[in-house]
């Protein structure tokens, strides 16, 4: 077995699993903060119960997400030590700031929020949850700063064969970060909103706590629409930046083997033939790719064959002759389309829901409510597909233009050891997933009624939420 393939599979498994929890935490805590804000402003106890109930679910997700994040960082040292040595002086700084500033900020104010319901003033307690939300956003910024360097390296100099940071400002103003961050954050808003909408739809179908879940659904629909439109607009901006900085990735995402016509059509559907380097079947939308790339209905794009020649002339001196710079085309192409497909669905569903809400038919529309249940998965699937396109489309690079994936893995680590650790990680992930699903279902079944009982009879136990 190839250690490079196994290391990549392990990285993919740990990263994808961890990223199930990250956007849900970011989106859900913002919704909780908005609910508590409405409680403080409107003095409506219903919003307090909403903040507590959805806050419970956020805490479960956050706790599991922390564990998966630790595992992800651990496998960096196991399988990617050459990468760490090469880029650690750059990559380590934003990760250290994320841990020391953002994560500690989240953890501190989560504790204050949990135990401060009856101990702080309403406004001070509200400030705690908003600071938690700010902390999750700051975490995303620093993690994406590190990832953006891998996509578009800036703010460094080479010294003794290692990349060393010499311009921190360039690192945090990286153009890749400026287009990537809004896309990830708006995707997180969608994740939180569709989770709240799906759970609310389930309970509305069961005719449980109608008013509670109607209000939750209304907030989720608004956030979901804002987030999904934001995802589309920021994705458009990111695609245009991609054309300039990683044209090979864009060519692979569109299945472009040879230079396009001017104007360039967008490939809605194609059968990719990587052996013959052509598409045997294709459905195109005229002018659309030119508009996606340049915001105008003209302009062509280079194909992968042309770019292979250009990359060979530019990068063979870095990585050696005979390197294939074309990424896995089928994976890149289809992950891009899955992302777009789920994104379109995430725009349409909130629009339909808000229409039914305005007509007063939301809770009496079982077909729509039933559709919202599987739609909980749409943002998770879109997020995963988007990251697959982003990371697979960068291959063969770990750090674009500087270091290949094959050069980044730990030397002398047997394939059997990587396989064993991968199996162990997957076992831990499975246990965590089962525990999380069990806890989530248990809390959802309890519903807001248990919170009403807690509010009616204050507890002296400081370890009970709401005490």
Secondary structure, DSSP 8 states (H G I E B T S, - for coil): --HHHHHHHHHHHHHHHHHHHHHHHHHHHHHHHHHHHHHHHH--HHHHHHHHHHHHHHHHHHHHHHHHHHHHHHHHHHH-HHHHHHHHHHHHHHHHHIIIIIIHHHHHHHHHHHH-TTTS-HHHHHHHHHHHHHHHHHHHHHHHHHHHHHHS--SEEEETTEEEE--HHHHHT-HHHHHHHHHHHHHHHHHHHHHHHHHHHHHHHTT-SHHHHHHHHHHHHHHHHHHHHHHHHHHHHHHHHHHHH-HHHHHHHTT--S---SS--EEEEEEEETTTTEEEEEEEETTHHHHHHHSSS------HHHHHHHHHHHHHHHH-TT------HHHHHHHHHHHHHHHHHHHHHHHHHHHHHHTT-GGG-HHHHHHHHHHHHHHHHHHHHHHHHHHHTTTTEEETTTEEHHHHS-TT--HHHHHHHHHHHHHHHHHHHHHHHHHHHHHHHHTTHHHHHHHHS----TTSTT-
